[in-house]
Amino acid sequence: MAYNSNSVNISVEAPIENQIQEITYDGQEIYQAPLTLSESLAKYAQKIDFSRALSEINVKKESGDNSDDSKSDGDSKDAFQSNLWPWDSIRNKLRNAYQEVCVLSDVLTIAKEKRYMVLDPVQQEPIETKPMVQIYARKKALTGAASVLLTGAERLKTSQNELLRNRSTPDFHIELLRLRQNWRLKKVSNSIIGDLSYRTAGSKYAQSGMFEVTKAEEEEKSSSPPSSPMPVPAPAKSNSSLRVTVPSELQGVAYIEVLCQKDQEDLCSANINLLNSAPTTANPDVHWQQKLEAAQNVLFCKELFNQLAKEAVQLQAPIPHMVVGNQIMATVLPGIQLVIGLCHSTSSEKKSSQLTPPPSKSDHDHVLEHSLHQLLREVHHKNTHHPFPHPSSAPLGPSKKRYLAGPMAADRYELLEMTQSETLLEQIIKQAQHFFMRMRTEYVLDTIAKEVKDPLISSHWNTLNSPTQSCVKINISTHGYDAVCRTPLVIHVGEKSLKCICRDGKVMHMSYEPQELRDLIFCHINQHQILAVQALAKTMGWQFLGNSNHLGLGAVEPLGNASSCLLASPIGDRLIAVRCEPQSGVQVSVVHSPRTDFFPSRLVTERKWEHLGGQFREVRLEKMEGRNFLHKMELLMASLTSNS
Amino acid sequence: MTTPRGLPQSKEALLKSYRTRLKDDVKSMLENFEEIVKLAKGEHDTQLSRMTQCEQDTYEMHVRAANIVRAGESLMKLVSDIKQYLILNDFPSVNEAITQNSKLFRTKQAECDQKLMSLRDDMAADLYDLEEEYYNSIYK
């Protein structure tokens, strides 16, 4: 039976026309000779692989009837196996169809015989209706669905309740709102990114201050496995439901250390730190506000230091500035260096070890650090606040002066002058110089006040001053005779020089050497003594005969000149000469003329010659009574006057 | 949130997506509930056996219930997303906060300045007196 089905016809029609082999020049077409039957059979047989199916059948049947056919097919298969593959699917389909048809025919044959198999109609099962079971099943299904819904609702409820219960920890969104009000935030795909750089405030520093905002619980879940040894996340959750992640280079605490060294010995040190009581920012349970502020401070310090280092390299100072690692060294005054260092500690242990030494070092002068901050902030401010009016078609930035340069026809020199601006480092060096100048001036004035007791030297520092300019007023007066005479001096302390405005309006310029100021003050003390004596003489009714501030007589002084004056008593019979030297102090001499008793001698025969004066006799001032020089002089004059 | 005219395309799309999410979730809740009710009613022609049908119904109900829960949670997420969006993009309120902050800091600054000034004046006056006293005394 299976064998019969083997003779399924496949009708393949050959094209009616034969293929053209060649067309001759006279237009005659030469056709290919049509294939003979056996040739075409062989051709089609080549394309179909019956081999496997046939061989299986052959094994099953064990009949040798069509052995010729199978043999020939097997031969053709052997010969053309390599060409069979393009027809593989067709072969498979044909084979499957063939198999199925075989099976169908077998079944039909068996069924028709009715000897081995009978086909009976299938009795349809009556539907058993058990309503209760169905209801129970539905009920169960609904219960299940309801429980799913209830658990879902429960979950929502508990989450809501938790929020209500934990009123102490604000909601994530409320925290986010607060964060948003204080910091710049934006949403980038799924994460919230913030910016803590000073760029909006005018900074042009390249480093970005990006930070990421995440929800605390989520963060905890994701990060708890790696950071399991740290027990800190738990308190973090209780503090805030929001977490900020700051890049590692901005973590920790940074400050700028300003040290003034005099030959490797610290004169003063200052530490810049906005957050002196800064908490450890590496610790996650710190509030985000503090964390962000600390990070911002780090960024600011970095920018400041970067700027300073850049300027230190660019500036051409007579003594070149040095930039080594995190330190900049600049020479302020000969022998005095300004050291600016950037300290950045990331871990809390390091921080504590670094933060503790500065307080023990010395009393800080926070002025320098503060002015450093101020300087950079000023730069930022200038970057954003351009002078009005803003041009509509010109770049912002040039100063107002430069806008006017065109209309005012400024020349090259003026333009060059406009482009020069002071760098931060120059400014801070100037401030440091001024700081030293002030310190030195204070020291000189105080030591002189201590050394010199007789004329009182009192100095009053002006309240109004600038970081690079201050002013001190010095009053030289004598105790008890303030009304009689006082010598005021004003000293302007600049960056590298001093300017002294004297009593008579003379202006003296001095360098940074303290000795010059010292000499000047001593010179003025002498002048004061002489002037005071003159003024006193006037009040006493004595006559002022003459004075000289720069006496050419006597021993040569190491500094300045001696000054002197000559006074005469009201009736002119007595003279007092005062000589003031910076070194040896005051000398007073007295002469009587004419003397009360006259004894004519061989040389001076008449009394009238006594009016010419005579020998000066020095008064031993230290033996005299009186609190101070002027008092002694007063007593002296009084005694000499009363005698006459 | 009413959208002002100058809203960029992406923002518009985002808002639209929020709206569609809301509608989809609500619709999904409703539809799933309706389906559950329909299933509870039963009575549909089927070629499956009773037990299989019951099992299938049970399973379908569970899935639909779970869908409702999911839609609910999705709504919660939507609420939180909208909150976040509002917080991050509500520039008028941010500006207000900034203005308020700057005002606060300005007043603080003025206060500090004033205090510092008065302190400076006091100190200057006292310093003058002290300097006077110091330099006029014999103890230096």
Interface residues (C-beta under 8 A of the other chain):
Chain A: E128 K130 V133 Q134 A137 R138 K140 A141 L142 G144 A145 A146 V148 L149 T151 G152 A153 R155 L156 S159 F172 H173 L176 L177 R180 Q181 N182 L185 K186 K187 I192 D446 A449 K450 K453 L456 I457 S458 S459 H460 W461 T463 H479
Chain B: I36 L39 A40 G42 R50 C54 D57 T58 M61 H62 R64 A65 A66 I68 V69 G72 E73 M76 S80 K83 Q84 Y85 I87 L88 S93 V94 A97 I98 N101 R120 D121 A124 L127 Y128 E131 E132 Y134 Y135 N136 I138 K140
